[in-house]
């Protein structure tokens, strides 16, 4: 690894310089200096010294300020590669709407990631001759958010502007729109120069009064639910799939640790032009393909809801679990933003470390609020409150993590299907903070 420091830098010189600097700083800053030393060693340990007989004294000593600057650059690179925060960012961005007999709710959260790279688009009624059409999409960016944002803002326009879509060949129109957008983004200055190497997965749905078109490129996923069960799901495009692996190998690449060239976890994506440079191959034959997989279904009266979500959700909840969970929540509340947020919080407590974004599109056949289900939820909340008070009354010292572990041992009735105790962790946390406000900062995610 070349950290940008001189090859002749001596680690012993570096240590002496930093130690000398520390002796002249206040005690409050000493800890930060030691951290800088540690990171500097990580950065420079792999830098070979020049051969020859030059003495250690003749080698240039690097100022501590320069070391700190390199450490800062290291942190920025780490953030772009998906490093994690000390605590998750749990504030959410929400949107909801309705039209053409559909309702939808959106929830997105940065979570543990250093940057928010997910994006989405949701619209009922596409205007003029497409007023009875609806469009929803989720984009999971990586190595930056530029491509994800650009696709969220431009994919719909690209698709509906195609000749094929105008001629009512929806499937071909979607296919052409994806490829045209991917090709056009090469002209974006940051992407053209290579300074921005970002890419994004994409999953989108076009819904008319009679049909449902779903397109997927990457590992964001769409799931259609009927009677609490998934009846359709897109397939994640992973490098280990036989067809995907064959294309990667034919393009001169490899699949290592289930990643393209040991790096990228998806085999199809928009952007990611570092993996699309083989001039002898077609656009869809590259290491990473922008080609969407497209599905068409007739709408049915038994359709309940369609879920579009990034892998931050699917990594910790299966199709079955999420369908059961959303169905159950719709029996308790018709607020789709609240339901979407509950999904995200549950995934966070289940251990998801990624950005999360979900769109829930509800059809006329979806479950409605049930008084019986609401009463069960109220009884569950009361039971949990009583048990929390009892457990904390016997606990010394009082610890939030220990409380969750005790609750996890119990057979608690009527926990949300598909979510379990994880789905009630936010409620448990609120009760804990209410009873012991001085310990509020000790509540951590997914600690049981």
C-alpha positions in Angstrom: 0.0 0.0 0.0 1.4 3.4 -1.0 0.2 5.9 1.6 1.8 8.8 -0.2 4.8 9.1 2.2 8.5 9.0 1.1 9.8 5.5 0.6 12.8 6.3 2.7 10.7 7.2 5.8 12.0 5.4 8.8 9.4 4.1 11.3 11.7 4.7 14.2 12.1 8.4 13.1 8.4 8.6 12.8 7.9 7.3 16.3 10.5 9.6 17.8 8.9 12.6 16.2 5.5 11.8 17.4 6.6 11.0 20.9 8.6 14.2 21.1 5.5 16.2 20.0 3.4 14.5 22.5 5.6 15.6 25.4 4.7 19.2 24.6 1.0 18.8 24.3 -1.7 19.0 26.9 -3.0 15.9 28.6 -6.4 16.2 26.9 -4.9 15.9 23.5 -2.5 13.1 24.3 -5.0 10.4 23.5 -5.6 11.8 20.1 -1.9 11.9 19.4 -1.5 8.2 20.3 -4.4 7.4 18.0 -2.6 9.3 15.2 0.6 7.3 15.9 -1.3 4.0 15.6 -2.9 5.0 12.3 0.4 6.3 11.0 2.0 2.9 11.7 -0.9 1.2 9.8 -0.5 3.5 6.9 3.3 3.3 6.6 4.1 -0.3 7.8 3.9 -1.6 4.2 6.1 1.1 2.7 9.5 -0.4 1.8 12.7 1.4 2.7 15.0 2.2 -0.1 18.0 -0.1 -0.5 21.5 1.2 0.1 23.7 2.3 2.9 22.2 5.7 3.7 22.1 6.1 7.4 18.9 6.4 9.4 19.9 10.0 10.3 20.0 11.1 6.7 16.5 10.1 6.0 13.9 12.9 6.0 11.9 13.2 9.2 8.2 13.7 8.6 6.4 16.4 10.6 3.6 15.2 12.9 1.2 17.5 11.0 1.9 15.7 7.8 1.3 12.3 9.5 -2.1 13.7 10.7 -2.9 14.8 7.2 -2.2 11.3 5.8 -4.3 9.8 8.6 -7.2 12.1 7.6 -6.8 10.9 4.0 -6.9 7.4 5.2 -10.2 8.0 7.0 -11.7 9.5 4.0 -10.7 6.5 1.8 -12.1 4.2 4.5 -15.4 6.0 4.5 -15.7 5.6 0.8 -15.0 1.9 1.1 -17.9 1.4 3.6 -16.4 2.1 7.0 -18.8 2.3 10.0 -19.8 5.0 12.5 -19.4 4.6 16.2 -23.2 4.9 16.5 -25.8 4.5 13.8 -27.5 7.5 12.3 -31.2 6.6 13.0 -32.9 9.7 11.7 -35.1 8.8 8.8 -36.3 10.3 5.5 -39.9 9.6 4.7 -42.4 10.1 2.0 -45.9 8.8 1.3 -48.7 9.3 -1.2 -51.6 7.7 -3.1 -53.2 7.6 -6.5 -54.7 5.3 -9.0 -56.0 3.1 -6.2 -52.5 2.6 -4.7 -50.9 3.9 -1.5 -47.2 3.9 -0.8 -44.8 4.7 2.0 -41.1 5.2 1.9 -38.5 4.9 4.7 -34.7 5.4 4.4 -32.0 5.6 7.0 -28.2 6.0 6.9 -27.6 3.5 9.7 -24.0 2.5 10.6 -22.5 3.7 7.3 -20.4 6.8 7.2 -22.4 8.1 4.2 -25.9 7.7 2.9 -25.6 6.2 -0.6 -29.2 5.0 -1.2 -31.8 6.9 -3.3 -35.3 6.3 -4.4 -38.1 7.7 -6.6 -41.9 7.3 -6.2 -44.7 8.7 -8.3 -48.3 7.9 -8.9 -49.7 9.1 -12.2 -47.0 9.8 -14.8 -48.9 12.5 -16.7 -50.7 12.8 -20.0 -51.1 9.5 -21.7 -49.5 7.7 -18.7 -51.7 9.1 -16.0 -52.9 5.7 -15.0 -49.3 4.4 -14.7 -47.2 4.5 -11.5 -43.5 4.2 -11.0 -41.4 3.3 -7.9 -37.6 2.6 -7.7 -34.9 2.0 -5.1 -31.2 2.5 -5.9 -28.4 1.2 -3.6 -25.2 3.1 -4.3 -21.7 2.0 -3.6 -18.3 3.9 -3.6 -20.3 7.1 -3.5 -23.8 8.4 -4.0 -23.4 10.2 -7.3 -24.6 7.5 -9.7 -27.5 6.4 -7.4 -28.8 10.0 -7.2 -28.4 10.5 -10.9 -30.3 7.3 -11.7 -33.1 8.2 -9.2 -33.5 11.5 -11.0 -33.2 10.3 -14.6 -34.1 6.6 -15.1 -37.9 7.2 -15.4 -37.5 9.9 -18.0 -35.0 7.8 -20.0 -37.4 4.8 -20.1 -40.7 6.6 -21.0 -38.8 8.6 -23.7 -37.8 5.4 -25.6 -39.5 4.6 -28.8 -40.3 1.1 -27.5 -42.2 2.4 -24.4 -44.1 4.9 -26.6 -45.2 1.9 -28.8 -46.4 0.1 -25.7 -43.6 -2.4 -25.7 -43.0 -1.8 -22.0 -40.4 -4.5 -21.5 -38.2 -3.4 -24.3 -38.6 0.2 -23.3 -37.4 -0.5 -19.8 -34.4 -2.5 -21.2 -33.4 0.2 -23.6 -33.8 2.9 -21.0 -31.5 1.2 -18.5 -28.8 0.7 -21.2 -29.1 4.3 -22.5 -28.8 5.8 -19.1 -25.7 3.7 -18.3 -24.1 4.8 -21.5 -25.0 8.4 -21.1 -23.5 8.7 -17.6 -20.1 8.0 -19.0 -20.2 11.7 -20.1 -20.5 13.0 -16.5 -17.2 14.7 -15.9 -16.4 13.0 -12.5 -17.2 9.6 -14.0 -15.4 10.2 -17.2 -12.2 11.3 -15.5 -12.3 8.3 -13.1 -12.3 10.5 -10.0 -15.8 9.2 -9.2 -15.9 5.4 -9.3 -19.4 5.0 -7.9 -22.1 2.7 -9.1 -25.6 1.6 -8.0 -28.0 -1.3 -8.1 -31.5 -0.6 -9.2 -34.9 -2.2 -8.7 -38.0 -0.5 -10.2 -41.7 -1.2 -10.8 -44.1 0.2 -13.4 -47.7 -0.5 -12.3 -50.7 0.1 -14.5 -54.3 -0.8 -13.8 -53.8 -4.3 -15.2 -50.1 -5.1 -15.2 -47.0 -5.0 -13.0 -43.6 -4.6 -14.6 -40.5 -5.1 -12.4 -36.9 -4.6 -13.4 -33.9 -5.5 -11.4 -30.2 -4.8 -11.8 -28.0 -5.9 -8.9 -29.1 -7.1 -5.4 -31.8 -4.7 -4.5 -35.0 -6.8 -4.5 -38.7 -6.6 -5.2 -41.2 -9.0 -3.5 -44.9 -9.3 -4.2 -47.1 -10.6 -1.3 -50.4 -12.3 -1.2 -52.0 -13.7 1.9 -48.9 -13.1 4.1 -46.7 -15.0 1.6 -44.3 -14.0 -1.2 -45.6 -15.0 -4.6 -42.9 -13.4 -6.6 -39.4 -12.2 -6.0 -36.6 -10.9 -8.2 -33.3 -12.7 -8.1 -30.2 -11.0 -6.7 -27.5 -10.6 -9.3 -24.5 -12.1 -7.5 -21.1 -13.1 -9.0 -21.5 -16.7 -7.8 -24.6 -17.4 -10.0 -23.5 -19.7 -12.9 -24.6 -17.3 -15.7 -23.1 -14.3 -14.0 -19.8 -16.1 -13.3 -19.6 -17.3 -16.8 -19.9 -13.7 -18.2 -17.3 -12.4 -15.7 -14.8 -15.1 -16.7 -15.4 -14.6 -20.4 -14.6 -10.9 -19.8 -11.3 -11.8 -18.3 -12.3 -11.4 -14.7 -12.5 -13.7 -11.7 -14.8 -14.4 -8.8 -13.0 -14.4 -5.5 -14.6 -14.4 -2.1 -18.0 -14.2 -3.9 -17.0 -10.9 -5.5 -16.1 -9.6 -8.9 -12.3 -9.6 -9.0 -12.5 -10.0 -5.2 -14.0 -6.5 -4.8 -17.5 -5.8 -6.0 -20.3 -7.8 -4.4 -22.8 -7.5 -7.3 -22.4 -8.7 -10.9 -24.9 -6.1 -12.4 -25.0 -2.4 -11.7 -25.3 1.0 -13.3 -22.1 3.0 -13.3 -19.0 1.1 -12.0 -17.1 1.9 -15.2 -13.9 0.5 -13.8 -15.4 -2.8 -14.6 -16.7 -1.9 -18.1 -13.6 -1.1 -20.1 -13.3 -4.1 -22.4 -13.7 -2.5 -25.8 -14.0 -5.8 -27.7 -17.1 -6.7 -25.7 -20.6 -5.5 -25.8 -22.3 -3.4 -23.2 -23.9 -6.4 -21.5 -20.9 -8.6 -21.8 -18.6 -6.6 -19.4 -17.4 -7.7 -16.0 -20.3 -5.8 -14.6 -23.4 -5.6 -16.7 -26.0 -2.8 -16.7 -28.7 -5.1 -18.2 -31.9 -5.4 -16.1 -33.8 -8.5 -15.6 -37.5 -7.7 -16.4 -40.6 -9.4 -15.3 -44.3 -8.8 -16.2 -47.3 -10.0 -14.2 -51.0 -9.5 -14.5 -52.4 -7.8 -11.4 -54.6 -10.0 -9.3 -57.3 -9.1 -6.7 -55.4 -11.1 -4.1 -52.3 -8.9 -4.5 -51.7 -7.3 -1.1 -48.5 -5.2 -1.4 -45.2 -4.9 -3.3 -42.0 -4.2 -1.4 -38.9 -2.6 -3.1 -35.9 -2.5 -0.8 -32.1 -2.5 -0.8 -29.9 -5.3 0.6 -29.6 -3.5 3.9 -33.1 -4.9 4.5 -32.8 -8.2 2.8 -29.5 -9.1 4.5 -31.4 -9.6 7.8 -35.0 -10.4 6.8 -36.1 -13.1 4.4 -38.9 -12.7 1.9 -41.2 -14.7 4.1 -40.3 -12.8 7.2 -40.9 -9.4 5.7 -44.2 -10.3 4.1 -45.5 -11.7 7.4 -44.2 -8.6 9.3 -45.7 -6.0 6.9 -49.0 -7.9 6.8 -49.1 -7.9 10.6 -48.2 -4.2 10.9 -50.9 -3.2 8.3 -53.5 -4.9 10.6 -52.4 -2.5 13.4 -51.8 0.8 11.5 -52.7 2.2 8.1 -49.8 4.7 8.3 -47.4 3.3 5.7 -44.5 5.6 6.8 -44.8 4.2 10.3 -44.8 0.6 8.9 -41.8 1.4 6.7 -39.9 2.9 9.7 -40.8 -0.2 11.8 -39.2 -2.4 9.1 -36.0 -0.3 9.1 -35.8 -0.2 12.9 -36.3 -4.0 13.1 -33.6 -4.6 10.6 -31.2 -2.3 12.5 -31.9 -4.3 15.7 -31.4 -7.5 13.8 -27.9 -6.4 13.0 -28.0 -4.7 9.6 -25.0 -2.5 9.2 -25.9 -1.0 5.8 -27.9 1.9 4.5 -31.5 1.0 4.3 -34.3 2.1 2.0 -37.7 0.5 1.5 -40.9 1.4 -0.5 -44.1 -0.4 0.5 -46.8 -0.1 -2.3 -50.2 -1.2 -1.0 -52.9 -2.6 -3.4 -56.7 -2.6 -2.8 -56.4 -6.2 -1.6 -54.1 -5.4 1.3 -55.1 -6.1 4.9 -56.9 -3.4 6.8 -56.7 -2.3 10.4 -58.1 -4.9 12.8 -59.4 -4.0 16.2 -58.5 -7.5 17.4 -54.9 -7.1 16.2 -54.7 -3.7 17.9 -55.8 -5.2 21.2 -53.2 -7.9 20.9 -50.5 -5.3 20.3 -51.7 -3.3 23.3 -51.6 -6.4 25.5 -48.1 -7.2 24.2 -46.9 -3.7 25.1 -48.4 -3.9 28.6 -46.8 -7.3 29.1 -43.4 -6.0 28.0 -43.6 -3.0 30.3 -44.4 -5.2 33.3 -41.6 -7.6 32.6 -39.1 -4.7 32.0 -40.0 -3.2 35.4 -39.7 -6.6 37.1 -36.4 -7.5 35.5 -34.8 -4.1 36.2 -36.1 -4.2 39.7 -33.9 -7.2 40.4 -30.9 -6.2 38.3 -27.7 -4.8 39.8 -26.0 -3.1 38.0 -28.7 -2.0 35.6 -27.7 -2.7 32.0 -29.8 -2.3 28.8 -28.0 -5.2 27.0 -28.6 -7.5 30.0 -32.3 -6.5 29.9 -32.6 -7.6 26.3 -30.9 -10.9 26.9 -33.3 -11.7 29.7 -36.3 -10.8 27.5 -34.9 -12.9 24.7 -34.9 -16.0 27.0 -38.7 -15.7 27.6 -41.5 -17.1 25.5 -43.3 -13.8 24.9 -46.8 -14.2 23.3 -47.9 -12.4 20.2 -44.6 -10.9 19.2 -44.8 -9.5 15.6 -44.4 -12.5 13.1 -41.2 -12.1 11.0 -39.8 -9.5 13.5 -39.9 -11.2 16.9 -38.4 -9.3 19.8 -36.3 -7.3 17.4 -39.4 -5.5 16.3 -40.1 -4.4 19.8 -36.6 -3.2 20.7 -37.4 0.4 20.1 -40.4 0.1 22.5 -38.2 -1.6 25.0 -35.5 1.1 24.6 -38.1 3.8 25.2 -39.4 2.2 28.4 -35.8 1.7 29.6 -35.0 5.4 29.0 -38.2 6.4 30.8 -37.4 4.4 33.9 -33.7 5.2 33.9 -33.1 8.5 32.0 -29.5 8.8 33.2 -28.7 5.6 31.4 -30.3 6.6 28.1 -27.0 6.8 26.3 -26.2 3.2 27.1 -28.9 1.8 24.9 -27.2 0.2 21.9 -28.5 -1.4 18.8 -28.6 -5.2 18.4 -26.9 -6.1 21.6 -28.4 -9.5 22.5 
